[in-house]
């Protein structure tokens, strides 16, 4: 069927060019097919993708998302009173499934947000965060792999777990 990003891009283009009705139809299709809400006025950069076709993603419309980000399913970006704005996300950010970004938070570049984390404070560049509430648990510079590489050339299965004695 329709990918969430395709529906968002169509709605955003029509919103920018002040073409009525089509953003509303795209929003309805997003909800019917994906259970998601990504308003047309949300700013999403090039190369950003939704995993699992964006199932259950909820946004307010005031978010700014950078380039080459990956957003997992059931991610929520919520407004928190008394703040006027929502999340501002940098480039090359990976937001795992079930994460919640609350309030006027700034997420730096090259950040990884763990699954089911609740982010209530801003995150500097190059951090890995996780937990409820989210805390810094590492740095992306220390990783020995590229999260965005998504290499599919490996054959076989993962190694077996071995007990440490």
N, CA, C and O of each residue as an XYZ file, in Angstrom:
660
protein
N       0.842     -1.177      0.000
C       0.000      0.000      0.000
C       0.890      1.243      0.000
O       2.009      1.208     -0.511
N       0.396      2.328      0.568
C       1.153      3.573      0.598
C       2.088      3.604      1.792
O       1.712      3.237      2.905
N       3.294      4.040      1.548
C       4.265      4.229      2.598
C       3.927      5.533      3.325
O       3.449      6.481      2.702
N       4.171      5.585      4.631
C       3.862      6.777      5.412
C       4.636      7.989      4.906
O       4.094      9.093      4.857
N       5.899      7.794      4.529
C       6.705      8.926      4.062
C       6.157      9.476      2.753
O       6.177     10.689      2.543
N       5.673      8.618      1.875
C       5.074      9.069      0.621
C       3.828      9.901      0.895
O       3.645     10.959      0.293
N       2.976      9.434      1.792
C       1.770     10.192      2.147
C       2.147     11.535      2.779
O       1.535     12.559      2.475
N       3.164     11.530      3.664
C       3.610     12.780      4.276
C       4.136     13.751      3.219
O       3.785     14.931      3.233
N       4.976     13.260      2.301
C       5.548     14.146      1.278
C       4.460     14.765      0.405
O       4.530     15.948      0.071
N       3.448     13.964      0.031
C       2.340     14.516     -0.765
C       1.579     15.578      0.029
O       1.276     16.649     -0.497
N       1.274     15.283      1.289
C       0.542     16.232      2.124
C       1.350     17.501      2.353
O       0.801     18.602      2.306
N       2.657     17.357      2.602
C       3.517     18.516      2.843
C       3.632     19.397      1.605
O       3.591     20.622      1.712
N       3.775     18.783      0.432
C       3.872     19.557     -0.809
C       2.584     20.356     -1.025
O       2.632     21.535     -1.375
N       1.453     19.721     -0.819
C       0.163     20.416     -0.986
C      -0.014     21.498      0.069
O      -0.582     22.552     -0.219
N       0.467     21.253      1.296
C       0.375     22.247      2.365
C       1.216     23.480      2.028
O       0.769     24.612      2.214
N       2.426     23.256      1.534
C       3.313     24.367      1.171
C       2.727     25.182      0.019
O       2.815     26.410      0.017
N       2.129     24.498     -0.962
C       1.571     25.175     -2.129
C       0.109     25.576     -1.940
O      -0.561     25.970     -2.895
N      -0.378     25.473     -0.708
C      -1.742     25.895     -0.334
C      -2.830     25.247     -1.182
O      -3.778     25.902     -1.616
N      -2.675     23.961     -1.406
C      -3.696     23.191     -2.118
C      -4.572     22.533     -1.051
O      -4.080     21.711     -0.277
N      -5.857     22.878     -0.998
C      -6.713     22.346      0.075
C      -7.116     20.888     -0.173
O      -6.840     20.334     -1.238
N      -7.742     20.298      0.777
C      -8.351     18.967      0.771
C      -7.322     17.827      0.756
O      -7.462     16.886      1.538
N      -6.304     17.875     -0.098
C      -5.385     16.749     -0.248
C      -4.610     16.460      1.045
O      -4.442     15.288      1.382
N      -4.126     17.480      1.791
C      -3.480     17.144      3.071
C      -4.421     16.406      4.032
O      -3.992     15.514      4.764
N      -5.681     16.776      4.025
C      -6.652     16.098      4.891
C      -6.876     14.655      4.452
O      -6.996     13.759      5.287
N      -6.932     14.434      3.139
C      -7.088     13.069      2.631
C      -5.857     12.220      2.952
O      -5.984     11.048      3.310
N      -4.675     12.809      2.824
C      -3.445     12.089      3.167
C      -3.421     11.757      4.653
O      -3.019     10.659      5.037
N      -3.852     12.703      5.495
C      -3.897     12.460      6.934
C      -4.858     11.311      7.257
O      -4.566     10.476      8.113
N      -5.994     11.274      6.576
C      -6.951     10.193      6.765
C      -6.348      8.851      6.342
O      -6.518      7.852      7.041
N      -5.645      8.821      5.204
C      -5.000      7.586      4.750
C      -3.914      7.143      5.718
O      -3.761      5.948      5.974
N      -3.142      8.114      6.268
C      -2.122      7.772      7.256
C      -2.746      7.069      8.448
O      -2.227      6.067      8.941
N      -3.866      7.608      8.902
C      -4.515      7.028     10.073
C      -5.122      5.666      9.751
O      -5.003      4.731     10.543
N      -5.769      5.550      8.600
C      -6.428      4.295      8.248
C      -5.437      3.167      7.986
O      -5.637      2.050      8.463
N      -4.373      3.440      7.235
C      -3.450      2.391      6.828
C      -2.324      2.135      7.826
O      -1.817      1.017      7.914
N      -1.928      3.166      8.581
C      -0.756      3.035      9.439
C      -1.040      3.315     10.914
O      -0.192      3.033     11.761
N      -2.206      3.860     11.238
C      -2.494      4.221     12.622
C      -1.588      5.333     13.097
O      -1.249      5.396     14.279
N      -1.188      6.218     12.186
C      -0.207      7.263     12.477
C      -0.797      8.647     12.279
O      -1.808      8.828     11.599
N      -0.125      9.630     12.901
C      -0.492     11.030     12.713
C       0.796     11.824     12.515
O       1.540     12.081     13.461
N       1.040     12.204     11.270
C       2.188     13.046     10.929
C       1.633     14.226     10.141
O       1.427     14.109      8.933
N       1.383     15.379     10.807
C       0.785     16.523     10.116
C       1.655     17.044      8.980
O       2.877     16.893      8.982
N       0.991     17.657      8.017
C       1.671     18.161      6.828
C       2.640     19.292      7.151
O       3.591     19.510      6.400
N       2.425     20.016      8.245
C       3.320     21.135      8.554
C       4.589     20.711      9.296
O       5.466     21.543      9.530
N       4.704     19.443      9.668
C       5.936     18.930     10.268
C       7.066     19.051      9.242
O       6.863     18.789      8.056
N       8.252     19.446      9.700
C       9.397     19.578      8.798
C      10.291     18.354      8.944
O      10.898     18.139      9.993
N      10.366     17.546      7.872
C      11.181     16.332      7.880
C      12.207     16.438      6.762
O      11.849     16.682      5.610
N      13.488     16.254      7.095
C      14.577     16.390      6.135
C      14.678     15.231      5.168
O      14.020     14.203      5.326
N      15.519     15.420      4.162
C      15.730     14.396      3.130
C      16.406     13.171      3.724
O      17.228     13.277      4.634
N      16.053     12.022      3.202
C      16.681     10.780      3.618
C      16.130     10.190      4.906
O      16.538      9.097      5.300
N      15.223     10.874      5.565
C      14.635     10.356      6.797
C      13.640      9.259      6.457
O      12.876      9.375      5.499
N      13.656      8.188      7.254
C      12.798      7.036      6.982
C      12.064      6.613      8.241
O      12.535      6.830      9.358
N      10.905      6.006      8.042
C      10.152      5.377      9.121
C      10.332      3.876      9.001
O      10.159      3.327      7.913
N      10.675      3.198     10.086
C      10.768      1.749     10.041
C       9.372      1.161     10.154
O       8.470      1.810     10.682
N       9.186     -0.042      9.672
C       7.893     -0.741      9.696
C       6.794      0.129      9.095
O       5.657      0.142      9.568
N       7.158      0.851      8.049
C       6.239      1.754      7.341
C       5.594      2.803      8.237
O       4.549      3.351      7.884
N       6.184      3.090      9.367
C       5.700      4.163     10.222
C       4.472      3.835     11.031
O       3.683      4.732     11.331
N       4.281      2.594     11.391
C       3.098      2.198     12.159
C       3.076      2.894     13.514
O       4.047      2.831     14.268
N       1.964      3.556     13.818
C       1.724      4.124     15.134
C       2.536      5.346     15.496
O       2.612      5.687     16.677
N       3.150      6.024     14.536
C       3.939      7.229     14.829
C       2.990      8.403     15.051
O       2.107      8.656     14.232
N       3.174      9.119     16.161
C       2.315     10.254     16.504
C       3.185     11.503     16.644
O       4.157     11.511     17.399
N       2.824     12.557     15.909
C       3.513     13.850     15.988
C       2.484     14.962     16.090
O       1.330     14.786     15.700
N       2.904     16.108     16.617
C       2.005     17.262     16.758
C       1.974     18.146     15.528
O       0.932     18.723     15.217
N       3.067     18.268     14.833
C       3.135     19.129     13.666
C       4.156     20.237     13.795
O       4.513     20.861     12.795
N       4.641     20.501     15.009
C       5.634     21.553     15.207
C       7.056     21.000     15.272
O       7.992     21.757     15.529
N       7.237     19.710     15.049
C       8.559     19.104     15.116
C       9.390     19.486     13.891
O       8.866     19.738     12.806
N      10.694     19.516     14.109
C      11.651     19.700     13.025
C      12.594     18.510     13.095
O      13.282     18.312     14.097
N      12.623     17.712     12.021
C      13.434     16.499     11.982
C      14.484     16.670     10.895
O      14.158     17.044      9.769
N      15.739     16.398     11.225
C      16.848     16.583     10.298
C      16.911     15.526      9.211
O      15.965     14.769      8.993
N      18.048     15.493      8.537
C      18.254     14.581      7.417
C      18.795     13.235      7.882
O      19.462     13.137      8.912
N      18.493     12.190      7.094
C      19.008     10.841      7.292
C      18.722     10.267      8.681
O      19.568      9.598      9.274
N      17.533     10.535      9.183
C      17.116      9.970     10.463
C      16.302      8.707     10.221
O      15.737      8.516      9.144
N      16.247      7.855     11.227
C      15.385      6.677     11.180
C      14.498      6.709     12.412
O      14.976      6.829     13.541
N      13.192      6.600     12.173
C      12.220      6.693     13.256
C      11.475      5.367     13.328
O      10.864      4.937     12.351
N      11.529      4.729     14.480
C      10.899      3.432     14.677
C       9.389      3.536     14.796
O       8.826      4.630     14.854
N       8.740      2.369     14.831
C       7.281      2.387     14.954
C       6.870      2.688     16.398
O       7.609      2.418     17.345
N       5.681      3.249     16.533
C       5.088      3.652     17.819
C       5.920      4.700     18.549
O       5.932      4.732     19.780
N       6.613      5.557     17.803
C       7.330      6.686     18.394
C       6.345      7.835     18.559
O       5.542      8.109     17.666
N       6.411      8.500     19.698
C       5.514      9.621     19.962
C       6.334     10.862     20.290
O       7.273     10.810     21.084
N       5.966     11.967     19.672
C       6.590     13.257     19.957
C       5.482     14.170     20.445
O       4.602     14.560     19.677
N       5.527     14.509     21.724
C       4.422     15.194     22.380
C       4.818     16.590     22.840
O       5.980     16.854     23.146
N       3.850     17.461     22.881
C       4.038     18.800     23.434
C       3.862     18.696     24.942
O       3.069     17.887     25.425
N       4.591     19.505     25.675
C       4.506     19.496     27.126
C       4.270     20.931     27.590
O       5.051     21.828     27.275
N       3.212     21.137     28.325
C       2.930     22.493     28.826
C       4.014     22.904     29.796
O       4.503     22.046     30.530
N       4.413     24.136     29.846
C       3.922     25.328     29.165
C       4.677     25.646     27.880
O       4.561     26.755     27.358
N       5.456     24.684     27.357
C       6.274     24.957     26.187
C       5.430     25.077     24.928
O       4.442     24.364     24.753
N       5.836     25.988     24.060
C       5.113     26.233     22.811
C       5.537     25.260     21.714
O       4.723     24.870     20.877
N       6.800     24.872     21.718
C       7.337     24.059     20.626
C       7.512     22.603     21.032
O       7.436     22.247     22.208
N       7.747     21.778     20.026
C       7.993     20.343     20.237
C       9.450     20.023     19.925
O      10.291     20.919     19.851
N       9.734     18.757     19.746
C      11.105     18.287     19.545
C      11.760     18.871     18.296
O      11.112     19.068     17.268
N      13.039     19.139     18.408
C      13.876     19.579     17.294
C      15.000     18.544     17.200
O      15.856     18.468     18.082
N      14.992     17.751     16.128
C      15.890     16.610     15.995
C      16.951     16.900     14.952
O      16.637     17.382     13.863
N      18.202     16.611     15.273
C      19.320     16.854     14.363
C      19.418     15.819     13.257
O      18.466     15.081     13.003
N      20.561     15.766     12.604
C      20.809     14.838     11.502
C      21.354     13.503     12.015
O      21.972     13.449     13.078
N      21.121     12.423     11.253
C      21.638     11.091     11.553
C      21.248     10.608     12.954
O      22.085     10.121     13.713
N      19.974     10.754     13.274
C      19.452     10.330     14.571
C      18.656      9.049     14.370
O      17.867      8.945     13.431
N      18.863      8.074     15.250
C      18.114      6.823     15.219
C      17.226      6.790     16.454
O      17.720      6.774     17.582
N      15.913      6.780     16.237
C      14.953      6.730     17.335
C      14.313      5.347     17.303
O      13.578      5.024     16.370
N      14.582      4.541     18.305
C      14.090      3.164     18.348
C      12.597      3.116     18.641
O      11.989      4.112     19.032
N      12.030      1.951     18.447
C      10.600      1.734     18.612
C      10.119      2.075     20.017
O      10.787      1.775     21.007
N       8.959      2.701     20.085
C       8.313      2.989     21.353
C       8.856      4.176     22.117
O       8.389      4.450     23.222
N       9.818      4.885     21.575
C      10.388      6.034     22.282
C       9.377      7.173     22.347
O       8.553      7.340     21.449
N       9.453      7.954     23.425
C       8.579      9.106     23.610
C       9.461     10.321     23.833
O      10.313     10.314     24.722
N       9.265     11.373     23.030
C       9.992     12.622     23.188
C       8.995     13.647     23.694
O       8.055     14.004     22.985
N       9.193     14.123     24.920
C       8.229     15.013     25.552
C       8.774     16.421     25.680
O       9.855     16.640     26.226
N       8.010     17.369     25.170
C       8.320     18.771     25.379
C       9.289     19.357     24.380
O       9.539     18.797     23.313
N       9.819     20.482     24.753
C      10.701     21.281     23.919
C      12.137     20.774     24.081
O      12.964     21.430     24.714
N      12.426     19.605     23.508
C      13.760     19.014     23.621
C      14.511     19.174     22.309
O      13.919     19.168     21.229
N      15.816     19.317     22.425
C      16.693     19.364     21.254
C      17.527     18.101     21.264
O      18.186     17.782     22.254
N      17.491     17.385     20.151
C      18.276     16.171     20.001
C      19.411     16.507     19.041
O      19.159     16.946     17.919
N      20.644     16.310     19.463
C      21.810     16.656     18.642
C      21.984     15.718     17.461
O      21.152     14.841     17.227
N      23.056     15.901     16.724
C      23.385     15.056     15.582
C      24.010     13.745     16.059
O      24.625     13.698     17.124
N      23.851     12.677     15.264
C      24.452     11.367     15.533
C      24.077     10.820     16.912
O      24.941     10.397     17.679
N      22.793     10.836     17.209
C      22.281     10.372     18.495
C      21.495      9.085     18.286
O      20.832      8.923     17.261
N      21.562      8.174     19.241
C      20.756      6.959     19.244
C      19.883      6.994     20.489
O      20.381      7.145     21.604
N      18.571      6.852     20.291
C      17.625      6.820     21.400
C      17.101      5.390     21.500
O      16.540      4.864     20.539
N      17.281      4.763     22.654
C      16.927      3.367     22.858
C      15.425      3.123     22.848
O      14.626      4.048     22.989
N      15.063      1.864     22.679
C      13.658      1.467     22.618
C      12.943      1.787     23.927
O      13.491      1.594     25.013
N      11.723      2.273     23.806
C      10.836      2.595     24.930
C      11.412      3.632     25.886
O      10.994      3.690     27.042
N      12.350      4.445     25.443
C      12.910      5.507     26.272
C      11.954      6.681     26.318
O      11.194      6.915     25.379
N      11.997      7.419     27.419
C      11.199      8.635     27.560
C      12.174      9.796     27.696
O      12.832      9.947     28.725
N      12.261     10.615     26.653
C      13.216     11.728     26.608
C      12.510     12.990     27.092
O      11.556     13.454     26.467
N      12.986     13.543     28.213
C      12.386     14.755     28.780
C      13.355     15.925     28.801
O      12.965     17.054     29.100
N      14.630     15.659     28.480
C      15.649     16.709     28.446
C      16.411     16.629     27.142
O      16.428     15.582     26.494
N      17.044     17.722     26.748
C      17.798     17.770     25.502
C      19.013     16.846     25.557
O      19.557     16.570     26.627
N      19.426     16.372     24.374
C      20.528     15.410     24.269
C      21.627     16.022     23.401
O      21.343     16.474     22.292
N      22.888     16.048     23.881
C      23.977     16.600     23.070
C      24.361     15.673     21.915
O      23.909     14.530     21.851
N      25.189     16.167     21.017
C      25.648     15.396     19.858
C      26.377     14.126     20.287
O      27.086     14.105     21.293
N      26.183     13.057     19.492
C      26.968     11.842     19.636
C      26.679     10.985     20.848
O      27.553     10.225     21.265
N      25.502     11.067     21.430
C      25.188     10.287     22.628
C      24.251      9.130     22.307
O      23.509      9.155     21.326
N      24.310      8.122     23.161
C      23.353      7.024     23.147
C      22.589      7.136     24.453
O      23.190      7.161     25.527
N      21.250      7.205     24.364
C      20.438      7.353     25.562
C      19.431      6.222     25.653
O      19.050      5.628     24.644
N      19.006      5.930     26.875
C      18.006      4.903     27.094
C      17.444      5.012     28.492
O      18.055      5.619     29.371
N      16.285      4.427     28.695
C      15.680      4.377     30.020
C      14.504      5.313     30.174
O      14.149      6.072     29.272
N      13.902      5.226     31.379
C      12.765      6.078     31.723
C      13.095      6.755     33.037
O      13.100      6.064     34.055
N      13.365      8.027     33.101
C      13.618      8.930     31.981
C      14.969      8.622     31.344
O      15.839      8.017     31.970
N      15.132      9.035     30.115
C      16.340      8.716     29.346
C      17.583      9.341     29.977
O      17.588     10.498     30.397
N      18.635      8.524     30.024
C      19.931      8.973     30.523
C      20.997      8.572     29.517
O      20.809      7.631     28.745
N      22.106      9.280     29.525
C      23.211      8.960     28.616
C      23.856      7.657     29.080
O      24.301      7.538     30.221
N      23.897      6.676     28.161
C      24.483      5.374     28.502
C      25.703      5.056     27.643
O      26.315      4.001     27.813
N      26.064      5.945     26.729
C      27.228      5.714     25.872
C      27.379      6.814     24.847
O      26.639      7.798     24.841
N      28.367      6.620     23.972
C      28.635      7.590     22.914
C      28.786      6.856     21.588
O      29.351      5.763     21.537
N      28.285      7.454     20.525
C      28.321      6.816     19.214
C      29.744      6.704     18.675
O      30.009      5.856     17.822
N      30.654      7.530     19.148
C      32.048      7.453     18.697
C      32.707      6.155     19.155
O      33.683      5.711     18.551
N      32.181      5.543     20.219
C      32.752      4.309     20.752
C      32.254      3.062     20.021
O      32.771      1.972     20.263
N      31.268      3.190     19.136
C      30.719      2.035     18.430
C      31.687      1.545     17.359
O      32.380      2.346     16.732
N      31.735      0.238     17.151
C      32.608     -0.319     16.122
C      31.834     -0.682     14.858
O      32.352     -1.405     14.007
N      30.620     -0.199     14.725
C      29.805     -0.436     13.534
C      29.008      0.816     13.212
O      28.857      1.708     14.046
N      28.499      0.867     11.984
C      27.689      1.991     11.550
C      26.224      1.570     11.580
O      25.817      0.671     10.844
N      25.450      2.208     12.413
C      24.045      1.859     12.570
C      23.251      2.082     11.291
O      22.276      1.374     11.039
N      23.650      3.047     10.489
C      22.910      3.390      9.281
C      23.374      2.608      8.053
O      22.791      2.759      6.979
N      24.408      1.777      8.188
C      24.920      1.036      7.038
C      23.913      0.011      6.537
O      23.757     -0.158      5.328
N      23.221     -0.683      7.455
C      22.181     -1.654      7.113
C      22.682     -2.660      6.078
O      22.068     -2.841      5.026
N      23.788     -3.304      6.385
C      24.365     -4.263      5.442
C      23.527     -5.535      5.414
O      23.207     -6.108      6.456
N      23.180     -5.964      4.211
C      22.362     -7.161      4.044
C      23.138     -8.256      3.310
O      22.543     -9.180      2.755
N      24.445     -8.151      3.310
C      25.238     -9.108      2.557
C      25.694    -10.289      3.398
O      26.379    -11.173      2.882
N      25.339    -10.332      4.670
C      25.780    -11.412      5.538
C      24.872    -12.619      5.391
O      23.648    -12.493      5.335
N      25.491    -13.795      5.329
C      24.750    -15.052      5.242
C      24.778    -15.751      6.593
O      25.653    -15.492      7.420
N      23.825    -16.627      6.807
C      23.834    -17.450      8.005
C      23.111    -16.806      9.164
O      22.302    -15.895      8.988
N      23.422    -17.302     10.367
C      22.760    -16.857     11.584
C      23.784    -16.251     12.530
O      24.992    -16.364     12.318
N      23.288    -15.612     13.567
C      24.159    -15.043     14.590
C      24.823    -16.164     15.381
O      24.323    -17.288     15.409
N      25.943    -15.863     16.022
C      26.652    -16.838     16.840
C      25.797    -17.249     18.034
O      24.934    -16.495     18.482
N      26.051    -18.467     18.547
C      25.350    -18.944     19.716
C      25.836    -18.214     20.964
O      26.993    -17.802     21.041
N      24.938    -18.058     21.943
C      25.328    -17.470     23.201
C      26.156    -18.488     23.977
O      25.856    -19.682     23.972
N      27.185    -18.008     24.633
C      28.048    -18.896     25.398
C      28.087    -18.377     26.831
O      28.264    -17.183     27.069
N      27.917    -19.302     27.787
C      27.966    -18.902     29.180
C      29.387    -18.548     29.578
O      30.342    -19.219     29.187
N      29.513    -17.495     30.355
C      30.833    -17.116     30.879
C      31.046    -17.847     32.194
O      30.169    -17.860     33.058
N      32.221    -18.457     32.340
C      32.517    -19.211     33.572
C      33.487    -18.484     34.426
O      33.849    -18.968     35.498
